[in-house]
Amino acid sequence: MKIIKLILLFIIAQVAINATGSFSAFAQDPLRYQKVIDKFKPASEVNPEKLTVFAGSSTFTNWKHIQESFPGKNVLNNGFGGSHFSDLIFFVEEAVIRYNPSTVIIYEGDNDIATGKSPEKVVEDARKLIMTIHAALPNAKLVLVAPKPSLARFSLKDKYIACNSQLKKLAKEYKYVKYINMWNDMLGKDGKPKDEYYLKDQLHFTKEGYKIWAKRLKKYVK
């Protein structure tokens, strides 16, 4: 695995350099998350029976009461805040594959768009992640959750909507992938993110916000 990781780091660096002549603004080193990843539960401590792994950025990381949201279900929250699709690809063995889950629920793309990546780049990375997980876990169901709206990033609304539209098309290419878009669920009558669903940072969810997500996702948590 260490050799594979080194190769991936080399590829990431070369892509960034070739694209701009120097490192691009969003060419981030996935190893910045190594200490977080090291704190994930060992596979030996996780029951793989009907396991659903939640993997992605801080919208999942902050879901501290996720077991409460899905009572009686076998869930594991391996979110790591600030992550991009590229980070999850890099750590997919540690965050997902080693647990042999039946279902993987993915939330990435939010930070990708916010740091300047195009919808096309997000979809490209989403495809890589889907194919990597499926190659290792051919019987697992994958659920791709579309990036959410937030007042903190609402100036990028059009890019998020374009990204979500493309992610929907991507999911349709794979019979084992489901696409969930909860964008409209989080909006008020004024068409903006509903205050009661968001913390003061106007980016992350309150418990009320997570109730909406739990309601939409419960049928995928076996």
trRosetta pair geometry for C-beta under 8 A, 3 or more apart (Angstrom, degrees):
i j d omega theta_ij theta_ji phi_ij phi_ji
1 4 5.6 -56 -152 37 37 113
1 5 6.2 40 152 -23 69 105
1 93 6.4 -137 -132 89 126 166
2 5 5.6 -53 -149 34 33 114
2 6 6.5 34 153 -19 65 104
3 6 5.8 -54 -152 34 32 112
3 7 6.5 33 151 -19 65 105
4 7 5.7 -55 -151 35 32 112
4 8 6.4 34 151 -20 66 105
5 8 5.6 -53 -149 35 32 113
5 9 6.4 34 153 -20 65 104
5 90 7.2 74 -133 -170 82 90
6 9 5.7 -52 -149 35 32 112
6 10 6.5 35 152 -21 64 104
7 10 5.6 -54 -152 34 32 113
7 11 6.4 32 151 -19 66 105
8 11 5.7 -54 -148 35 33 111
8 12 6.4 36 153 -21 66 104
8 30 7.8 -26 124 32 120 141
8 89 7.9 -174 -154 121 135 98
8 90 5.7 153 139 -119 146 86
9 12 5.7 -51 -148 34 32 113
9 13 6.4 30 155 -17 64 106
9 29 7.5 29 -137 -143 103 82
9 30 7.5 -127 -94 38 84 101
9 31 7.3 14 -101 -31 127 115
10 13 5.9 -57 -151 37 30 110
10 14 6.3 26 154 -17 65 109
11 14 5.8 -58 -145 39 30 109
11 15 6.2 32 158 -21 66 106
12 15 6.0 -56 -149 34 26 110
12 16 6.5 23 156 -16 62 109
12 27 6.7 146 165 -165 90 94
12 29 7.8 132 114 -112 144 49
12 30 7.3 -165 -66 -8 170 104
12 86 7.0 108 -117 -179 119 129
12 90 7.9 -4 -54 -81 141 124
13 16 5.9 -61 -152 37 30 109
13 17 6.2 23 156 -15 67 110
13 23 7.6 -48 -141 -96 69 98
13 27 7.5 103 -111 168 41 130
14 17 5.8 -57 -142 40 31 108
14 18 5.9 29 161 -18 67 111
15 18 6.0 -58 -142 39 25 109
15 19 6.2 26 159 -24 62 111
15 27 7.5 177 89 -119 89 120
16 19 6.0 -59 -150 31 26 112
16 20 6.9 -32 172 27 61 106
16 22 7.9 -43 141 126 92 35
16 23 4.9 17 145 -132 132 60
16 24 5.0 -131 -150 10 90 89
16 27 3.4 50 -109 -113 140 159
17 20 7.2 -96 -150 55 22 72
17 21 6.9 2 -173 -163 62 10
17 22 6.6 -1 -124 -117 65 12
17 23 6.8 -23 -73 -70 67 54
19 24 5.9 -20 87 -48 126 127
20 23 7.4 -17 65 104 126 8
20 24 5.0 136 -6 -76 145 84
23 27 4.8 -132 -166 67 85 130
24 27 4.5 104 51 -19 81 105
25 115 6.9 -165 122 170 99 92
25 116 5.9 41 81 41 125 151
26 84 7.5 109 176 -79 108 160
26 112 7.5 89 -179 -146 144 56
26 115 4.4 125 -105 129 115 117
26 116 5.3 -161 -34 60 130 100
26 117 5.6 -127 109 -53 165 90
28 32 6.8 -60 168 12 102 135
28 84 6.9 129 43 9 127 130
28 86 7.5 139 56 81 90 128
28 87 7.3 -25 91 -65 117 106
29 32 5.4 108 87 -27 89 94
30 33 6.1 -48 178 28 63 108
30 86 6.7 -131 -71 127 114 87
30 87 4.7 163 -123 -121 96 69
30 90 3.9 37 163 67 173 166
30 91 6.6 -168 171 -29 125 97
31 34 5.0 2 -165 -36 67 115
33 36 4.8 -57 -168 44 75 116
33 37 5.5 77 133 -27 91 102
33 80 5.3 75 -151 151 129 148
33 83 6.6 35 -80 -90 152 104
33 87 6.0 83 0 -165 149 123
33 91 6.6 -81 97 -37 129 152
34 37 5.7 -58 -146 38 30 111
34 38 6.2 36 155 -27 65 106
35 38 5.6 -49 -147 30 31 117
35 39 7.1 30 153 -20 59 103
36 39 6.0 -62 -164 30 34 110
36 40 7.8 52 141 -37 61 87
36 80 4.8 114 131 -135 142 120
37 40 5.8 -28 -167 -5 47 115
37 80 6.9 -25 -67 -77 72 155
37 91 5.3 -122 -109 -145 141 140
37 94 5.1 49 -176 123 115 148
37 95 6.8 -76 -128 -62 98 89
40 78 5.5 33 -125 -127 124 105
40 94 6.2 128 49 160 146 94
40 95 6.6 -141 -95 -104 164 56
41 45 4.8 -114 -179 78 108 119
41 46 5.4 114 112 -51 130 106
41 76 7.0 -107 40 -146 129 121
42 45 5.1 88 63 5 81 102
42 46 7.6 -166 95 -5 45 92
43 46 5.8 -71 -151 39 40 107
43 48 7.9 19 -171 -64 93 108
43 98 4.4 -115 -64 144 132 100
43 99 5.4 -156 -120 -89 89 54
43 100 7.7 74 -155 5 123 89
46 51 6.8 68 157 -123 108 147
46 76 5.9 13 -138 -85 133 144
46 99 5.2 -33 97 -134 147 106
47 51 6.6 173 100 -73 64 111
47 74 5.9 -94 86 -144 109 135
48 51 5.1 -78 -153 -6 39 134
48 99 6.1 170 -103 166 89 66
48 100 4.5 9 -143 80 139 103
48 101 6.8 -133 -149 -86 77 39
48 102 8.0 124 167 -30 74 80
49 74 6.4 117 85 -5 70 172
50 73 7.6 -109 130 -156 111 73
50 74 5.3 114 92 36 83 125
50 102 5.4 -28 -132 10 36 147
50 222 4.9 -115 -161 106 104 100
51 74 4.9 -76 -99 122 57 116
51 75 7.6 143 -160 -100 62 24
51 76 6.3 8 -171 -2 108 113
51 99 6.1 -123 127 149 154 111
51 100 7.3 87 47 92 133 62
51 101 4.2 -105 99 -122 100 77
51 102 5.8 134 52 9 56 83
51 103 7.5 -161 102 39 48 71
52 70 7.7 -67 58 142 139 169
52 73 6.7 -5 21 157 123 118
52 74 6.7 132 16 90 74 68
52 75 5.0 -25 70 -109 98 74
52 76 7.3 174 88 25 49 70
52 101 6.2 98 -115 -168 18 125
52 102 6.8 -48 -71 64 61 86
52 103 4.3 -15 -113 74 84 108
52 104 7.5 177 -159 -83 59 25
52 105 6.3 29 176 -9 104 107
52 220 7.2 116 -127 125 137 80
52 221 4.7 -80 -7 -128 168 76
52 222 6.7 142 -51 31 111 70
53 75 7.8 153 -90 -162 25 57
53 76 5.0 -23 -110 69 70 103
53 78 5.9 -7 -170 16 100 117
53 95 7.5 133 167 149 132 70
53 96 5.4 153 108 -124 153 72
53 99 5.8 126 -71 72 133 144
53 101 4.3 -126 -8 -48 104 160
53 103 7.4 178 27 94 62 57
53 104 5.1 -13 66 -115 97 73
53 105 7.2 -173 91 28 47 70
54 60 4.9 -176 147 -149 113 128
54 63 7.1 -54 128 65 161 141
54 66 6.6 -120 14 -151 153 156
54 75 6.6 26 -15 -175 106 103
54 76 7.0 -169 23 90 73 50
54 77 4.8 -13 61 -116 117 62
54 78 6.6 161 79 32 59 63
54 79 6.2 -28 122 -44 98 94
54 105 5.0 -21 -109 70 68 106
54 107 7.5 5 -174 6 89 107
55 60 7.1 120 165 100 4 172
55 78 5.0 -10 -99 79 77 101
55 79 6.8 167 -147 -82 27 52
55 88 6.0 115 149 -142 112 123
55 92 7.9 73 170 -125 159 66
55 95 4.9 102 -130 148 122 118
55 96 5.2 -40 -52 -69 157 106
55 104 6.2 -15 16 -168 117 99
55 105 7.3 150 24 77 65 52
55 106 5.7 -20 73 -107 88 67
55 107 7.7 172 92 30 43 67
56 59 6.7 -29 113 58 122 93
56 60 4.6 109 64 1 96 135
56 79 5.3 -24 69 -117 63 89
56 83 6.8 -174 176 75 38 120
56 88 6.7 -14 -100 -79 45 143
56 105 7.9 -66 -14 118 122 71
56 106 5.6 127 -67 -170 110 50
56 107 3.3 114 145 64 172 71
56 108 5.0 -142 -135 -52 91 70
56 145 7.5 -53 -62 51 167 116
57 60 6.6 114 67 24 36 93
57 61 6.9 -64 151 -7 37 107
57 79 6.3 -4 96 -164 12 100
57 80 7.2 -51 -121 78 39 48
57 81 6.1 65 -178 -133 67 36
57 82 6.3 175 -148 27 101 12
57 83 4.6 -155 -94 53 77 80
57 84 7.6 40 -75 -67 120 28
57 107 6.1 -104 33 112 77 92
57 108 5.9 115 -21 -109 100 60
57 110 5.8 -131 57 50 149 114
57 111 5.5 168 -117 -11 156 119
58 61 4.5 -51 -130 40 48 118
58 62 5.6 43 169 -19 78 103
58 79 6.6 126 -106 155 19 124
58 80 8.0 -40 -69 129 59 24
58 81 3.4 49 -83 -124 97 88
58 82 6.3 52 -37 -30 111 51
58 83 7.9 153 -29 18 67 78
58 204 6.4 -70 129 -98 112 118
59 62 6.6 -52 -142 37 19 104
59 63 7.2 31 147 -34 52 104
59 79 7.2 -136 69 -142 50 148
59 107 5.3 -98 71 142 119 149
59 110 6.6 107 -19 -5 125 161
59 148 6.5 137 -110 7 152 132
59 204 6.8 -167 -101 -127 59 76
59 205 6.7 68 -146 -5 80 111
60 63 5.4 -49 -155 16 40 118
60 66 7.9 27 -162 -80 73 141
60 77 6.0 -176 167 -158 95 95
60 78 7.8 -1 132 72 134 38
60 79 2.9 174 96 -75 101 136
60 107 5.3 158 -35 45 111 128
61 77 7.5 139 -110 158 31 112
61 79 3.7 -133 -55 109 61 114
61 80 6.1 95 -80 -103 122 14
61 81 4.3 -81 34 -54 163 87
62 79 7.6 -69 7 98 51 150
62 81 7.4 73 -38 -87 86 115
62 204 5.2 44 35 -165 173 131
62 205 6.8 154 101 48 126 83
63 66 4.5 65 134 -68 106 100
63 69 7.2 -43 -176 -1 111 148
63 77 6.0 -154 81 -128 102 143
63 79 7.0 98 28 3 99 147
63 205 7.7 22 -82 62 80 126
63 210 5.8 143 -122 -124 93 132
63 213 8.0 -91 -104 86 133 143
65 68 4.1 -33 173 36 96 125
65 69 6.2 108 115 -29 82 90
65 207 7.0 11 42 -118 143 102
65 210 7.3 118 65 111 101 159
66 69 5.3 -50 -150 31 39 117
66 70 6.7 -5 162 16 69 102
66 75 5.7 -126 135 120 110 139
66 77 4.8 134 25 -59 157 130
67 70 6.6 -78 -146 58 29 78
67 71 7.4 70 156 -95 64 47
67 73 8.0 -165 -143 65 60 78
67 75 6.1 -172 -94 59 63 112
68 71 6.7 6 -155 -68 33 85
69 210 6.2 -94 -92 150 139 111
69 211 7.6 -152 -125 -100 101 46
69 213 7.9 -7 -166 88 148 90
69 214 4.0 -131 -172 -106 111 137
70 73 4.1 -53 147 44 108 131
70 75 5.2 91 68 -28 138 143
70 214 6.7 -152 -57 -147 76 104
70 218 6.5 175 -110 -119 90 80
70 221 4.9 -66 -139 131 143 160
73 221 4.9 40 -176 149 160 112
73 222 7.2 136 -140 88 108 25
75 221 6.3 -15 -80 -148 113 125
76 99 6.4 -126 52 -154 162 164
76 101 7.4 -130 37 -88 119 126
78 95 4.5 157 140 -158 137 81
78 96 7.0 -161 69 -65 149 60
79 83 7.8 -159 -173 24 65 128
79 107 7.3 -9 -110 59 112 112
80 83 5.0 74 85 -37 88 130
80 87 7.3 -119 82 136 120 133
80 91 7.8 11 21 74 149 156
80 95 7.4 -98 -8 -105 117 130
82 111 5.9 108 -164 -111 41 158
83 87 4.1 -124 -153 76 94 142
83 88 6.0 93 154 -46 132 85
83 108 6.6 -68 112 -115 95 102
83 111 6.6 145 81 37 29 148
84 87 5.1 107 50 1 66 98
84 88 7.5 -134 97 1 40 86
84 108 6.3 85 -178 -167 32 112
84 109 8.0 85 -152 -74 65 24
84 111 5.4 -112 -80 89 73 109
84 112 4.8 106 -141 -75 100 86
84 115 7.5 -70 -82 36 126 135
84 117 7.5 110 -147 -14 131 152
84 125 7.4 -18 148 145 96 166
85 88 5.8 -60 -152 39 35 108
85 89 6.3 41 150 -24 69 104
85 108 4.4 130 -75 133 68 142
85 109 6.4 40 -45 -65 108 64
85 112 6.0 7 2 -63 96 141
85 122 6.4 133 -7 -149 141 62
85 125 3.6 118 107 126 135 126
85 126 5.7 -84 -129 -66 147 59
85 128 7.6 110 151 57 114 103
85 129 5.8 -112 -167 -31 96 135
86 89 5.5 -48 -148 32 33 116
86 90 6.5 35 153 -21 63 105
86 112 8.0 125 -1 -100 92 110
86 125 5.5 -74 -60 -136 70 138
87 90 5.6 -54 -152 34 33 113
87 91 6.4 -5 161 13 67 109
88 91 6.3 -71 -138 57 30 86
88 92 6.0 65 155 -76 66 81
88 95 6.4 -85 -144 63 76 156
88 96 7.9 54 -176 -19 96 123
88 106 7.3 113 160 -144 164 106
88 108 5.6 -111 1 -67 141 147
88 129 6.0 25 102 -118 110 133
89 92 5.7 -18 -147 -32 27 117
89 125 6.5 -113 -32 -167 135 91
89 128 5.5 11 -115 114 139 115
89 129 5.1 -109 -82 -84 86 83
89 132 6.3 120 -142 12 81 159
91 94 4.8 -55 -173 50 86 110
91 95 5.0 72 124 -17 98 112
92 95 6.0 -63 -127 50 28 100
92 96 5.2 -32 -170 37 68 115
92 97 5.9 61 137 -19 81 108
92 129 6.7 175 -89 -140 136 81
92 132 5.5 83 84 120 168 132
92 133 6.3 -121 -173 -73 131 82
92 136 8.0 155 130 21 115 149
93 96 7.4 -64 -102 56 7 72
93 97 4.8 -46 -125 48 47 123
93 98 5.9 63 169 -37 68 97
93 136 7.8 -164 -101 -117 73 168
94 98 6.5 9 -116 4 28 129
96 99 6.7 -94 -176 32 29 104
96 101 6.8 -77 -165 17 74 121
96 104 5.6 33 -146 -122 124 133
96 133 6.1 -41 124 -115 148 110
96 137 7.8 -102 144 -7 104 144
97 100 7.6 30 174 -67 45 48
97 133 6.8 -152 -77 -126 91 66
97 136 4.6 -19 -133 129 124 152
97 137 6.3 -154 -126 -33 74 110
100 137 6.8 167 -136 -110 52 112
101 104 5.6 119 82 -67 134 78
101 137 7.1 11 58 -149 67 158
101 140 6.0 67 91 -126 75 125
102 139 7.6 -49 -134 119 64 95
102 140 6.1 174 -174 -122 23 72
102 141 6.8 13 148 21 69 92
102 222 6.1 -60 99 50 140 131
103 140 6.5 167 -89 -167 23 84
103 141 4.8 -19 -110 66 80 96
103 142 7.6 166 -159 -86 59 26
103 143 6.6 23 -178 -9 103 109
103 220 5.9 158 -166 161 149 88
103 221 6.9 -150 77 -107 151 43
103 222 6.3 136 -14 10 133 102
104 133 6.0 -104 45 -167 163 150
104 137 7.5 109 -24 79 127 152
104 140 5.8 41 -7 160 101 131
104 141 7.5 180 26 88 64 50
104 142 5.2 -16 66 -113 97 72
104 143 7.0 -172 92 26 48 73
105 143 4.4 -16 -112 67 73 115
105 145 6.4 42 179 -26 90 115
105 217 6.5 46 -130 -155 151 129
105 220 6.6 115 -82 113 113 133
105 221 7.8 -30 -36 -74 137 87
106 129 7.0 126 -139 133 155 140
106 142 6.6 6 -6 -171 118 96
106 143 6.7 171 19 84 72 57
106 144 5.4 -18 64 -111 110 56
106 145 6.4 -173 84 19 52 82
107 110 7.3 9 162 -11 90 117
107 145 4.6 -24 -90 67 84 122
107 147 7.9 119 -166 -92 79 52
108 111 7.6 -57 -159 35 68 93
108 112 6.8 61 158 -19 86 119
108 122 8.0 -178 121 -156 90 95
108 125 7.8 -96 121 114 135 119
108 126 7.3 179 78 -93 112 86
108 129 7.5 125 39 -30 147 170
109 112 5.1 -54 -141 34 37 122
109 113 6.3 33 164 -17 70 102
109 122 4.8 72 -128 -161 94 129
109 126 7.0 7 -70 -68 114 118
109 146 7.5 -61 73 -159 148 44
109 147 4.4 -116 101 -51 106 113
109 163 6.0 157 -179 156 124 137
109 167 7.0 -32 -91 -71 165 144
110 113 6.7 -64 -160 34 21 101
110 114 6.5 14 150 -14 60 116
110 147 4.3 158 -79 -134 69 104
110 148 6.6 -1 -99 33 124 76
110 153 7.7 145 -172 43 85 167
111 114 5.3 -60 -142 42 36 115
111 115 6.1 21 163 -10 71 111
112 115 6.6 -74 -153 42 21 97
112 117 4.2 -52 173 49 85 139
112 121 7.1 -160 176 102 121 103
112 122 4.8 130 114 -98 148 100
112 125 7.3 -162 -114 48 151 146
113 116 7.9 124 -177 -4 29 9
113 117 6.2 -81 -82 64 34 84
113 119 7.3 25 -99 -77 106 65
113 122 6.5 -9 -58 -61 84 143
113 147 6.4 75 11 -171 135 178
113 153 7.7 97 101 174 107 137
113 156 5.9 141 144 155 110 140
113 159 5.3 155 -161 124 117 117
113 160 5.7 120 134 -83 170 72
113 163 5.7 -92 -78 -34 131 159
114 153 5.4 -70 -100 -120 106 136
114 156 6.6 -158 -98 20 57 166
117 121 4.5 -115 -175 82 101 132
117 122 5.7 119 121 -54 122 84
118 121 4.7 100 55 3 78 99
118 122 7.2 -138 97 -4 45 85
118 159 8.0 -115 -143 -152 46 111
119 122 5.5 -54 -150 35 36 115
119 123 6.3 34 154 -18 68 105
119 159 6.3 -162 -48 -171 100 73
119 162 4.7 -110 -49 115 160 98
119 163 3.8 -146 -120 -87 96 69
119 165 8.0 10 -170 53 148 85
119 166 5.2 123 158 19 114 143
120 123 5.8 -54 -148 37 31 109
120 124 6.3 37 151 -24 64 105
120 166 7.2 -111 -88 -164 48 168
121 124 5.4 -50 -147 33 33 117
121 125 6.5 28 156 -13 65 105
122 125 6.0 -61 -152 40 29 105
122 126 6.2 32 150 -22 65 108
122 163 5.3 15 63 -145 151 116
122 166 7.6 114 79 83 102 127
122 167 7.3 -51 122 -67 111 105
123 126 5.4 -50 -142 36 33 115
123 127 6.4 40 155 -24 64 101
123 163 7.3 -163 -45 -151 90 70
123 166 4.7 -78 -69 135 140 121
123 167 6.2 -146 -100 -78 87 61
123 170 5.4 -172 -153 -56 100 140
124 127 5.9 -54 -156 30 28 112
124 128 6.9 28 148 -18 61 104
125 128 5.5 -49 -151 33 39 114
125 129 6.5 39 152 -19 67 103
126 129 5.7 -54 -151 36 33 112
126 130 6.3 35 152 -20 66 106
126 144 6.8 63 -165 -136 124 134
126 167 6.1 -34 117 -120 179 93
126 170 6.0 77 102 128 126 164
127 130 5.7 -53 -146 36 31 112
127 131 6.3 25 158 -14 65 109
127 170 6.2 -119 -74 -152 89 126
128 131 6.0 -61 -147 40 27 107
128 132 6.2 27 156 -21 64 111
129 132 5.8 -57 -145 36 28 111
129 133 6.3 23 160 -14 65 107
130 133 6.2 -61 -149 38 25 104
130 134 6.1 19 158 -14 64 114
130 142 6.2 156 -128 109 84 170
130 144 7.6 -28 -81 -69 114 125
130 170 7.7 177 -11 155 155 112
130 174 6.2 -156 171 -18 137 166
130 177 6.1 -12 -138 -83 128 140
131 134 5.8 -58 -140 41 28 109
131 135 6.2 34 158 -26 64 106
132 135 6.0 -53 -149 29 26 112
132 136 6.8 9 158 -3 60 109
133 136 6.2 -71 -155 46 31 101
133 137 5.7 -33 171 40 73 107
133 140 6.7 -85 155 77 104 136
133 142 6.2 110 96 -87 142 129
134 137 6.7 -78 -120 69 24 66
134 138 6.0 59 179 -107 67 52
134 140 7.4 -140 -105 59 54 95
134 142 7.2 -71 -65 -24 92 134
134 174 7.4 -122 -70 -155 153 138
134 176 6.5 127 -113 75 116 141
135 138 7.4 10 -139 -68 14 83
137 140 3.8 19 137 -3 120 126
140 176 7.3 86 92 171 52 128
141 176 5.8 -138 -119 -173 52 80
141 177 7.9 160 -171 -91 61 29
141 178 7.0 19 173 -3 104 107
141 220 7.1 -145 116 -158 131 97
142 174 7.5 2 53 113 122 138
142 176 6.0 67 18 128 90 87
142 177 4.7 -23 77 -108 105 74
142 178 7.2 178 93 25 53 67
143 177 7.6 160 -90 -160 24 58
143 178 4.8 -18 -113 67 73 101
143 179 7.9 167 -162 -85 57 19
143 180 6.1 16 -179 -5 102 117
143 217 7.2 111 147 -138 158 96
143 220 5.0 56 -70 179 149 161
144 167 6.0 -154 142 173 132 112
144 170 7.6 -64 100 90 175 109
144 171 5.3 -143 41 -87 134 120
144 177 5.9 21 -11 -175 112 106
144 178 7.0 -179 24 87 72 46
144 179 5.1 -23 70 -107 102 67
144 180 7.1 168 83 23 49 71
145 180 5.0 -24 -109 70 67 104
145 182 7.2 -12 -161 6 97 108
145 213 8.0 32 -145 -147 143 110
145 217 7.6 -21 -88 -89 124 120
146 163 7.8 143 -157 108 90 89
146 164 4.1 52 -157 -129 128 105
146 167 5.8 160 -105 77 85 142
146 168 7.4 -4 -79 -56 125 87
146 179 6.9 54 -46 -178 97 91
146 180 6.7 -141 3 94 84 50
146 181 4.1 18 17 -109 145 75
146 182 7.0 174 57 22 96 61
146 183 6.3 -50 104 -39 128 100
147 160 5.3 -117 96 -148 123 102
147 163 6.3 17 26 97 128 131
147 164 6.3 -123 44 -69 82 97
148 182 6.5 -21 -106 81 91 96
148 183 6.6 176 -140 -98 45 59
148 186 5.9 55 -164 0 104 164
149 153 7.9 -157 -164 76 46 90
149 154 6.6 44 -173 -102 92 85
149 157 6.9 23 -126 -117 101 90
149 160 6.9 144 -93 109 64 156
149 183 5.4 87 -25 -152 102 79
149 186 5.5 180 50 86 98 123
149 187 6.3 31 55 -69 153 92
149 192 7.8 -159 148 -163 135 44
149 193 5.0 -166 115 -71 103 100
150 153 5.1 51 69 32 98 92
150 154 6.6 -131 92 -51 42 78
150 193 5.6 36 -125 -60 31 163
150 198 6.6 133 -137 -117 87 137
150 202 6.0 125 172 145 92 69
150 203 4.7 59 175 -123 153 49
150 204 8.0 24 -121 -36 141 29
151 154 5.1 -23 -135 -20 36 124
151 192 6.6 48 -89 177 93 109
151 193 5.1 -120 -39 46 80 124
151 198 6.9 151 12 105 104 172
151 202 3.9 -70 67 -176 106 122
151 203 7.8 -105 55 -64 67 52
152 201 6.4 2 -68 147 142 74
152 202 4.3 145 -46 99 87 96
152 203 4.1 -26 22 -69 149 93
153 156 5.1 -38 171 36 87 114
153 160 7.4 100 125 -50 115 135
153 203 6.9 72 -11 -113 100 94
154 157 5.4 13 -171 -54 59 104
154 192 6.7 5 -126 -139 155 92
154 193 7.0 -131 -76 -4 121 109
156 159 4.7 -49 -179 43 86 116
156 160 5.8 90 121 -26 89 97
157 160 5.8 -62 -151 37 30 109
157 161 6.2 27 157 -18 68 108
158 161 5.7 -53 -145 37 31 111
158 162 6.3 32 155 -18 64 107
159 162 5.7 -53 -146 38 31 112
159 163 6.2 35 153 -22 64 107
160 163 5.5 -54 -147 37 31 114
160 164 6.2 31 155 -19 65 106
160 183 7.6 149 133 -113 116 127
161 164 5.8 -52 -145 36 30 111
161 165 6.5 35 153 -22 62 104
161 183 7.4 95 -99 -149 76 166
162 165 5.7 -53 -151 32 30 114
162 166 6.6 25 153 -14 63 107
163 166 5.9 -62 -154 39 31 107
163 167 6.3 31 151 -20 67 107
164 167 5.5 -51 -143 36 34 113
164 168 6.5 42 154 -25 64 101
164 181 5.6 91 -175 -120 125 120
164 183 6.5 -15 -109 -42 174 137
165 168 5.8 -51 -156 28 30 115
165 169 6.9 28 149 -15 61 103
166 169 5.6 -51 -152 35 38 112
166 170 6.4 43 148 -23 66 104
167 170 5.4 -50 -149 34 36 117
167 171 6.4 40 154 -23 66 102
167 179 6.4 152 130 -136 89 123
168 171 5.9 -52 -150 31 30 111
168 172 6.9 33 151 -23 61 104
168 179 5.0 141 -118 144 60 162
168 181 6.8 -23 -76 -43 114 129
169 172 5.8 -54 -157 28 34 115
169 173 7.5 42 147 -29 60 98
170 173 5.9 -52 -169 15 39 115
170 174 7.9 2 151 5 65 103
170 177 7.8 -56 123 117 78 154
170 179 7.9 123 70 -82 77 131
171 174 6.6 -79 -162 45 41 92
171 177 4.6 -138 -148 122 76 114
171 178 6.7 21 -175 164 130 10
171 179 3.6 176 38 -49 169 113
172 179 7.5 -42 -43 -4 68 133
173 177 7.7 11 64 46 66 132
174 177 4.0 57 84 9 115 114
178 220 6.6 -149 63 -102 150 132
180 216 6.1 130 -167 145 128 119
180 217 6.8 56 -165 -88 175 80
180 220 7.9 -101 -47 -17 139 148
181 184 7.7 53 128 9 96 87
182 185 4.3 -48 -169 36 80 127
182 186 6.2 75 136 -25 89 100
182 212 6.6 130 -172 135 130 109
182 213 6.2 0 -121 -100 178 74
182 216 5.6 -174 -90 37 118 169
183 186 6.5 -78 -168 33 26 103
183 187 7.2 20 148 -25 64 111
184 187 5.6 -57 -152 24 43 117
185 212 5.1 152 150 177 122 128
185 216 6.8 -88 -66 -49 170 141
186 193 5.6 -16 140 -130 101 80
186 194 6.2 -146 173 20 53 94
186 197 5.6 -157 -148 113 84 163
186 209 6.8 36 -124 -140 103 97
186 212 6.7 153 -81 100 72 160
187 190 8.0 -135 176 68 90 56
187 191 5.8 -11 -177 -153 130 29
187 192 6.4 141 -145 73 86 13
187 193 6.2 -67 -101 -89 57 34
187 194 6.3 125 -177 -32 14 88
188 191 7.4 -51 73 10 64 20
188 192 6.1 -14 41 65 98 66
188 193 7.3 40 -4 128 89 16
188 194 4.1 126 -55 -92 92 84
188 195 7.5 9 -45 0 140 72
193 197 6.7 -117 178 68 89 115
193 198 5.8 50 145 -32 125 140
193 202 7.3 123 81 -166 141 81
194 197 4.8 71 79 5 95 112
194 198 7.4 153 85 -4 52 96
195 198 6.3 -86 -153 45 33 96
196 206 6.7 -88 164 48 52 145
196 208 5.1 -37 144 89 95 157
196 209 7.8 172 116 -52 61 79
197 205 6.0 -44 167 -135 75 82
197 206 6.1 -156 -167 35 23 96
197 208 5.5 -110 -99 100 55 97
197 209 3.5 100 -170 -86 80 93
197 212 6.7 -10 -124 3 126 137
198 201 7.7 -119 168 68 97 61
198 202 5.5 46 149 -131 140 38
198 203 7.1 115 -157 30 113 18
198 204 6.9 122 -152 76 72 35
198 205 6.4 -64 -103 -109 48 39
198 206 6.4 -20 34 -13 4 92
198 209 6.3 80 -64 -62 46 143
199 202 7.5 -105 80 -34 60 25
199 203 7.3 -34 57 53 97 61
199 204 4.9 1 21 76 123 88
199 205 7.0 43 -19 88 89 10
199 206 5.9 148 -64 -64 65 75
201 204 5.8 34 64 19 120 93
205 208 7.8 -145 -179 68 91 57
205 209 3.2 -137 -150 89 103 136
205 210 5.2 125 129 -47 139 77
205 213 7.4 -53 -108 -6 170 130
206 209 5.1 109 48 2 63 99
206 210 7.4 -127 99 0 39 87
207 210 5.6 -56 -150 39 38 111
207 211 6.6 51 149 -32 66 97
208 211 5.6 -42 -155 19 35 118
208 212 7.5 38 149 -19 59 95
209 212 6.0 -51 -167 25 39 111
209 213 7.0 29 145 -10 68 105
210 213 5.4 -54 -150 41 45 111
210 214 6.0 48 152 -24 73 104
211 214 5.7 -52 -143 36 30 112
211 215 6.4 35 156 -23 63 105
212 215 5.9 -56 -154 31 28 113
212 216 6.7 16 154 -9 63 109
213 216 6.0 -63 -150 41 33 105
213 217 5.8 11 161 -5 70 119
214 217 6.1 -69 -135 48 26 99
214 218 6.0 48 164 -56 66 97
215 218 6.3 -32 -144 -5 21 115
217 220 5.5 -64 -171 41 66 109
217 221 6.3 58 137 -23 88 106
218 221 5.7 -61 -148 35 40 108
